[in-house]
Amino acid sequence: MRYLELAELYQKLEKTSKRLEKTHLISVFLKEIPNEELSRICLLLQGRLFLAASEEKIGVASKLILKAINVATGVEQTKIEKEWKKTGDLGVTIEELCGKKRQQTLASSVLTVKKVFENLQKLAEMEGEGTVDKKVKLIAELLSQATPGEARYIVRTVLEDLRVGVGDGTLRDAIVWAFFNQEVKINYNQEAKSIEPENREQYNSLLASAQKAYDLTTDWGHVALQAKEKGLSGLKKTTLTIGNPTKVMLCQKAKDMEEAFEMVGKPAAFEFKYDGFRLLVHKKGDQIWLFTRRLENVSKQFPEVVKYIKEGIKAEVVVLDSEAVGYDAKTGRYLPFQNISQRIKRKYNIEQMAHDFPVELNVFDVLVYGNEHQNENLMNTPYQERRKLLEKIVKEQPKKLRLAKQLVTGDLKKAQAFYDSAVQSGEEGLIAKNLESIY
């Protein structure tokens, strides 16, 4: 596929602020995409070159882009900076300069989506001596072959600032519109910018299935391919992969205990809501992965937690949901999240940080359990059964590895007393769970 086709779609998306119109434009585009291009297109539509969970980063700043534009166009850097100040957008700047550039080298060959995508991905691999020059050369090569419109979006993609307004929700809806329109008849009205699905309930169910598939894989390309090739059954059979992060389940707020019971029923399971940060733990043999709710892999930043899992979890393959809580190494007193948040991004002096700001892992759910030959996805298993399994496989160690404190009750006074004890312990409150709920 020619990159120009994608650039033209970007232009249309940028011109409208209407979400339904964006959804329509993307859905029409997706229908024509070959299977082998779907993954790239879904990433590029959001201005990405890597999945959200990837640790690979492009690492290109505006100054480097200025040099690349200079090499590609022959325009002096001072003039480029002057134009940039006028537009406030290096993408628009390169587009305007390309239209009247001195060196007529543009469009010497047709750019494909594959070439642009793979070349820009190479930026993340470049390191060591001469890296800046190599990056400038690679970007300039693409810009020299691009049309003005293509150059605009290549620069924005490199700077990770696409400015076309395509979020997860829009992409999800577009996938459903593209591959399930025959089932639900979206009936998009271009003039009114509205939809009237023939079966609203089925439409909402398809959106939920697409969202669930994404939450499990964090990969819209995978979701689109499943929807296109296998339909609803493909989405529903999507499962999480050990070593790949998933979106964690979030809870709703209740104003008091009475409302909490109304929301989840009686009896309910109440657990401490810890003032820490969410960690999704993946274990496969001796391999351990720790992911934050933002999909960051922080296994290296928390070596002590990796050790706790190896020593305290009786399972060959398992995925756990948990909360890491910091505490004072001298007094043992639990600390607010902000006291330990600096550890998440830390890349150096990790052992010293682990000594100064230790954490305790409080496990509250299990999503997968088994061995390397056979494991079971427990996300549709009733919560009380998942909790019983946790009690069997978690070997508790104070200030290292614990099960989240829990009380199962239908009594309002007991629930309130448990809430008070959580607050007195320095925690944020309680989380109420339906005993039969799925993850």
N, C-alpha and C positions, 0 to 999 in steps of 0.2 A: 504494500500500500504506500502511495506517495504521502510524504509528510505534509505536502501542501493541502491535502484533503482534511487532515486534522487541524491545520492552522486556520483553514476557512471555517471549520466548526468552532474553534476557539473564538474567532471574531464574532460569530453569531451569538455565542453564549455571553460574550462580554457586553454585547449591545443590549441585552435584556436583563431586567431585574426580576422578571416573573419566574418563579420556581417551576411552575407547570410547563411553561414554554421551554425552559432549559431541559426539563425531563423529556419533553417531546422530541426536541432536537437530538438529544443523546440517544434516545431509544431508536429513532430512525437510523442513526449512524451505526449503532451496535448491530442492527439486523444485517448489515452488509459486511461486517468484519469477518474475515476468515478465522477459523478456530485458533490457528497458531499466533494470531495477532491480538486476541482478546485480552490476554494478561497484560501486554504492553500498553494497550489502549486504555484499559481501566486504571492503570497507574498514571499514565500521562494526563488523563482527564482531570486528575487531582493534582497535577504538577509534581508527581513523584517519579523517581527512578528506581526506588526500592520499596519493599513492603514496609508498613509502619513499624513492624517489629525488628526490622533489619538494623544491624549495628553499623552498616556501611554508610558513610557520609561523603557528599561531594566535596565539601570544604572549599568553596569558591566564593570570594568576597567581591564587592563592587570594583575595587582597585584592579583586580586581575581581569575582570570583564572589560574595563576601560582599555587595558593593554591589548586584549584580544580584538576589540573593535578597531583600535588603531592599526593593528597588523592586517585585519581583514579589509579595511576601507581605505587605508592610506591617509586618513584624516588625522591631523595633529591632535594629541591628547588634550591639549588646552582647549581646543575648539569643541572636542567631544564633551568635556566637563562643562563648558559653557552651555551647550545644548541640553545637557542633562539637568542643569539647574532650571532651565526653562520648563522642561517637560515633567521633571520629578520622577521619571520612569526610564530606566536604561533600555527597556524593550522598545518603547516608542522612539527613543533617541536613535537606536541602531536602525529602526525602520525608516526614519526620516533621512538619515545619513546615507543609507543604502540606495535611496531613490536618486541621490545626486552625488554619489561617491566618485572619487577621482579615478580609481583603478577599476576598470570595467571587467571584474572577474566574477561577478554574480551569475548564478544559474548556469555555470559551466557543466553541471551534471544534475540529474534529478535526485533529490534527497528522498530516501524512503524512511518510514517510521522505524524500521529495524536498524538502519544505519545511525540515525540520530540517537535512538535509545541506547544502543550498544556503545556508541562512541562516548556518550555522556556518562554512562556507567563506568567507563574506564577511568574517569576523573577520580573516583573513589579509590582506585587501586594504586594511583601514583603517589609515591613517597620517596624521600631521600634527596640526594643532590640533584639539582636541576629540575625539580618538580614544577616550580612556577613556570619555567619556560615551556615545559612539556604540556602543561595545562593550557597555557596561552595558545600554543600551536594547534592543539586539538580543537579548541573552541573556535579559533580563527578559521580553521579549515572548514568547519561546518558553516560558519557565517559567510564565508567567501562563496559557498555553493548555494546559499539560500536566497530565496526571493525576499524582498523587504518584509512581507508579512510573516514568512517563516522565521526570519531572523528575530523578529519581535518576540516570538514565543520560545525560541531556543534560549535566548538570553534570560527570559523570565523563568524558564524551567531550571536553568543552571542556578539562578539565584533563589530558587524555591519560593517564588512569588508570582504565581500564574495569573491571578486576578480575573478569573472567569466565573468564580462563585459556584463551584461544584463540590458539595460536601458529600458525606456518606449517605445521607438520606436521599439526596437527588439521584445519586448513582444507583442506589438500591431500587428506587422507584422506576428508573429508566430500564433496568434489567427486567423487572416484572412487565413493564409496558412492551418491551421488545420481544420477549419470549413467551408471554402468556396472554397476549391480546385476544387470541382466538377463544380462549376459555372464558374470559370475563368481559370482553368487549369494552375497552376503556372509554371509547367515545369522547375523544379529545376535541373540544370546540376551539379552533384556532382564533376566532374573533373574540370570544368571551374569555379565552384562556382558562377554561374550566373542563372538568371531566364528569361524566355520568356513567360509571360502570353499571352494566346490567345486573351484576350480582355484587353488591358492595361488600357483603360478608365474605364472599370467596376472595374478593380482591384484597381485603384487609388480611385475610389468612395467608395469602401468597406473599404479601409484604412481610408478615411476621416470619414466614418460613425462610425468606431470603435473608432477613436480618439475623435469624438464628444461625443460618449457615455461615454468615460472615463472622458472627461472634465466636464461632468455633474455629474458624480458619484465619481470620483477619486478612482475607485475601479476596477482593472483589472479582479479580480475574477468574479465580476458581469458581466462585458463585455463578458468574456469568456463563462459564463453560458448562457447569452442571445443569443450569436452567435451560440452556440451548440444546444440549445433547440428550438429557435424561428427564427434563421437566421437573415436576413437583417431587417425584420419587427420588431424583438425584439430590435435590435440596434436603429432603428429609433424611437421606442416608448419610449426609455429610457428618463427619465426626471429627473430634479433635485429634491431633497428632502429638505424640510425646516429643517434647523438645521445641514445640511451636506454641507460642502464647495464645490464650483465648481471652475474649472480653469477659470480665468477671460480672457476676450478678450484683445489682445494686438494690438497696432497700428503700422503701417509702417511709416518710416521716409520719409519726402519729403524735397528736398533741398531748395525750395522756394514756394511762393504762387502759381505761375503758375503751378508748378508740382503738388501741392496739388489739384488744380482744375482739372488737367488732371486725377488724380487718383480717385477722388470722384464725379466729374461732377459739373454742375452748375444748380441752385444755390446750395450752400453747407452750412452746419451748422458748424460754427467755435466756439470752446469752449476753455477757458483758460486751459492750461496744468499746473496744480499746482505742486509746488515743495514739495510734501508731500509723503504719502504712501497710497497705495490702500487698501480700506476696502470694503468687500462685506458684506452687512447688511441683516440678515434674521430676520423677525419679525412674530411671531405667537401669537396673543393675547398679553399678557404681557411678553412673552419670547422673549428675544433679543439675537442674536448671531452676533459677529463681527469676520470676518475672513480676514487674510492678503492674498496677492497673493501667499504666500508660504503655504497656508492652515492652518496657525496657528490660534487657537481660542484665541482672545485677549479681549474678553468681560470683563474679570475681570480687565484688565489693563486700560480700558477706561470707567470707570463708568459714567463719564459725558456725553459721547456719547450715552450710553444706555439711559440715561435720556432724551437727546435731541430727540431721536427716539420716545420714549414713548409719549413725549409732542408734537412733531411737525409733525408726520407722520399720516395722516388720512387714515389708512388702518388696517384691522384686520390681514390680512396675506399679506406679501410683501417681495420681495427680491430686494435690491437696490445695484447699483454699485456706488462707491464714492471714493473721495480722502480726507484724513484727513490732514489738514495743520496746523502746529504749529505757534503760535504767541507769542510775548512778552506780558506778563500779564500787564505790566506797560504802555508800549507805544502803544500796539495794532498792532505793526508792525509785518508782517509775517516773519517767520524764515525759514532758509534752513532745509531740511529734517534731516541732521545729528544732529541738535540741539534737535530734539524730538525722534530720533530713539531709544534712551536708554529706552523709555517708553514701547516699544514692548515686551522686555524680562523681564521687572520689575515684581517681585513677592511680594516685600515688600514696605512699605511707599508709597502705590499707591495714596492715597488721597493727600499727600504732592506733589508728582510728578505732579498730575493733576492740582494742584494749581500753581506750578512753571512753568510748561510747558503745558499750555492749548492748545487744538486743536479745529479747526473749521471744520465741516464736509461739504464738497461740493458734492452734489449728482448730478450725470449726466446720470444715466440710471435706468430703472426698468425692472426686468426680470420676476417677478411673481407678480400677484395682485389678491386679492379676499378676501374671508372669510374662516372660518374653515370648512365650509360645501362644498364650491366650490371656487376654484381659478384657474386662467388662466395663462398658460405659455406664456409669451409675446416675447420669444426670436426670433420668426419668424414674429413678427409684425413689420411693417415699423418703422424706427427710429422716424420720426416726430410724429407719433401717440404715441409712448412711451414717448416722451418729453412732449406732451400735457397732458398726464396723470400725469406725474411728477408735472407739474405746478398746478394741482388740489389737489394733496395729500400732497405736501410739504409746511408746514407752516414755512416760513423763519424767522430766528432770527439772527441778526448780531452777528458775532463771535461765533455762536453756530451751526446753521444749515442753509445752503444756497443751492440754485440751482447753478450749475456751470454757470458762465457768458457765454452768448452765443450771437452770431450774425449770422443771416441767410442772405447770400448775394451771388450774382454772380459777384459782382463788385470787381475787383482786388485792386483798391485803398482803398476801404473801408475795405477789408480783411487785407491789409497791415497795415492800421492805427490801426485796432483792435489788430493785432499782436504786434505792437509797444507799445500799452497800456498795454498788458499783460506783456511784458518784463519790462516796467517801473514800474509795480506793484510788480516786484520781482519774477514773475513766469517764467517757463521754455519756454513758447511759446504758440502755439495753437495746437489743435487737429481738423482736418477736417473730417466731416462725410457726407456720402451720405444720403439724406433725406429719401430714400426708403430702406436703408440697414437694414438687420437683425442683431441680436447680434452675 
